[in-house]
Amino acid sequence: MRTSTAARRYARALFSLATEEQQVPRLREQIEGMSKLFDSEPALRRALFRPLHPVAERRAVLRAVSERLGLDGVLRNFLVYLVDQRRLVAFDAICDEYARLADEAAGLVKARVTAAAPLDDAQRQRLQGALAARTGRQVELDVSVDPNLIGGAVAVVGNVVFDGSLRTQLAQLRDTLSRGH
């Protein structure tokens, strides 16, 4: 999901408040809980995210849900503020950006890995170790399988692509042989 400038700004503000309160992991857990609730209850999402209902009603519903879930005051006030600013529609992007900021602060980076075949635990650990050594950070893998790769894997960490696929290696070999080197 592409994060808007506004969503990044709101996520940074919430992250700053959470850092001051030393509640970054706790708020992340609560935000993700709210996200799951919105996903599992489409009627609640529609009622809160669409401006068909008056702001006061949406605020009251959000406060009731927040209290029932036991959300921290910081997050509760933040969500009400989003309703007031008509930015609750950006909640998913704000949630994603907050998670990215929390990971970054913890020295964790996510790697999207596409492999030709499922990876066993030993392969996952080797790949995780190699990527951690290259990035200097702890790496969390998100692995998917694409048999079109023939063999190997492609890892994307941030804006950097590590392409160890057999297809790419064969293409490089073909280019080298065609140039006569």
C-alpha positions in Angstrom: 0.0 0.0 0.0 1.3 3.4 -0.9 1.5 5.8 2.1 0.4 9.4 1.6 2.3 12.3 2.9 -0.6 13.0 5.4 -0.6 9.4 6.6 3.2 9.6 7.2 2.8 12.9 9.1 0.1 11.5 11.3 2.0 8.2 11.9 5.1 10.2 12.9 3.1 12.3 15.3 1.6 9.2 17.0 5.0 7.5 17.0 6.5 10.6 18.7 3.9 10.5 21.4 4.3 6.8 21.9 8.1 7.3 22.2 7.7 10.0 24.8 5.3 7.7 26.8 7.7 4.7 26.1 4.7 2.8 24.7 5.8 2.2 21.1 5.2 -1.6 21.2 2.0 -1.4 23.2 0.5 1.2 20.9 1.5 -0.8 17.9 -0.3 -3.8 19.3 -3.4 -1.7 19.9 -3.3 -0.1 16.5 -3.0 -3.5 14.9 -5.9 -4.7 17.0 -8.1 -1.8 15.8 -7.1 -2.6 12.2 -8.2 -6.2 12.6 -11.4 -5.1 14.2 -12.1 -2.7 11.3 -11.3 -5.6 8.9 -13.6 -8.1 10.6 -16.5 -5.6 11.1 -17.2 -3.9 7.8 -20.3 -2.2 9.3 -18.2 -0.5 11.9 -15.6 0.5 9.3 -18.4 2.1 7.1 -20.0 3.9 10.1 -16.7 5.4 11.2 -14.9 6.0 7.9 -17.6 7.4 5.8 -18.8 10.9 6.7 -22.5 10.0 6.3 -22.9 10.2 10.1 -22.3 13.3 12.1 -18.9 13.7 13.6 -20.3 13.7 17.1 -21.9 10.3 16.5 -18.7 8.8 15.0 -16.7 10.3 17.9 -19.1 8.6 20.4 -18.9 5.3 18.7 -15.1 5.4 18.5 -14.8 6.3 22.1 -17.1 3.5 23.2 -15.2 1.0 21.0 -11.8 2.3 22.4 -12.9 2.1 26.0 -14.3 -1.4 25.5 -11.0 -2.5 24.0 -9.1 -0.8 26.7 -7.0 1.4 24.4 -4.5 3.8 25.9 -5.7 7.4 26.2 -3.1 8.5 23.7 -4.4 6.2 21.0 -8.0 7.0 21.9 -7.5 10.7 21.6 -5.5 10.2 18.4 -8.4 8.3 16.8 -10.9 10.9 17.8 -8.6 13.5 16.3 -8.5 11.6 13.1 -12.3 11.6 13.0 -12.3 15.4 13.6 -9.8 16.0 10.9 -11.6 13.6 8.4 -8.4 11.5 8.2 -9.7 8.2 9.7 -10.0 7.0 6.1 -6.1 7.0 6.1 -6.0 4.7 9.1 -4.6 1.7 7.2 -1.8 3.7 5.8 -1.1 5.3 9.1 -1.0 1.9 10.7 1.4 0.6 8.1 3.7 3.7 8.5 3.6 3.4 12.3 4.7 -0.2 12.1 7.5 0.7 9.7 8.7 3.4 12.2 8.5 1.0 15.1 10.5 -1.6 13.2 13.1 1.0 12.2 13.5 2.2 15.8 13.9 -1.5 16.9 16.6 -2.0 14.2 14.3 -4.4 12.3 13.9 -4.4 8.5 11.5 -6.5 6.5 12.6 -8.3 3.4 10.2 -9.5 0.7 11.7 -12.7 -0.7 10.5 -14.5 -3.8 11.9 -18.0 -4.1 11.6 -20.7 -6.8 10.6 -23.2 -4.2 9.5 -23.2 -0.5 12.4 -22.5 1.9 13.1 -24.9 4.7 14.1 -23.6 8.2 17.9 -23.9 7.5 17.6 -22.0 4.2 15.5 -19.3 5.9 18.1 -18.9 8.6 21.0 -18.7 6.1 19.1 -16.1 4.0 18.1 -14.1 7.1 21.8 -14.2 8.3 23.1 -13.1 4.9 20.6 -10.2 4.6 21.3 -9.1 8.1 25.1 -9.1 7.4 24.5 -7.0 4.2 22.0 -4.5 5.8 23.5 -4.4 9.3 20.0 -4.9 10.8 17.8 -7.6 12.1 15.8 -9.0 9.1 12.3 -10.4 9.1 11.4 -12.4 6.0 8.2 -12.4 4.1 8.6 -15.3 1.7 6.5 -16.1 -1.4 7.1 -18.8 -4.1 7.3 -18.2 -7.8 8.3 -21.3 -9.8 9.0 -19.1 -12.8 12.3 -18.2 -11.2 13.7 -21.7 -12.1 16.0 -21.6 -9.0 17.4 -19.2 -6.4 15.6 -16.3 -4.8 15.1 -12.5 -5.1 15.1 -10.4 -1.9 13.8 -6.8 -1.7 15.0 -4.9 1.4 13.7 -1.3 1.4 14.8 0.0 -2.0 17.6 -2.6 -2.5 17.1 -5.7 -4.6 19.3 -8.8 -4.0 18.8 -11.0 -7.1 20.2 -14.5 -6.7 17.8 -16.1 -9.1 19.0 -18.7 -11.5 17.2 -16.8 -14.3 19.2 -13.6 -13.6 22.5 -15.6 -13.3 21.8 -17.3 -16.7 21.0 -13.9 -18.3 24.3 -12.5 -17.0 26.2 -15.5 -18.3 24.5 -15.2 -21.7 25.5 -11.4 -21.8 29.1 -12.2 -20.8 29.4 -15.0 -23.4 27.8 -12.8 -26.1 30.3 -10.0 -25.4 33.2 -12.5 -25.7 34.6 -12.0 -22.2 
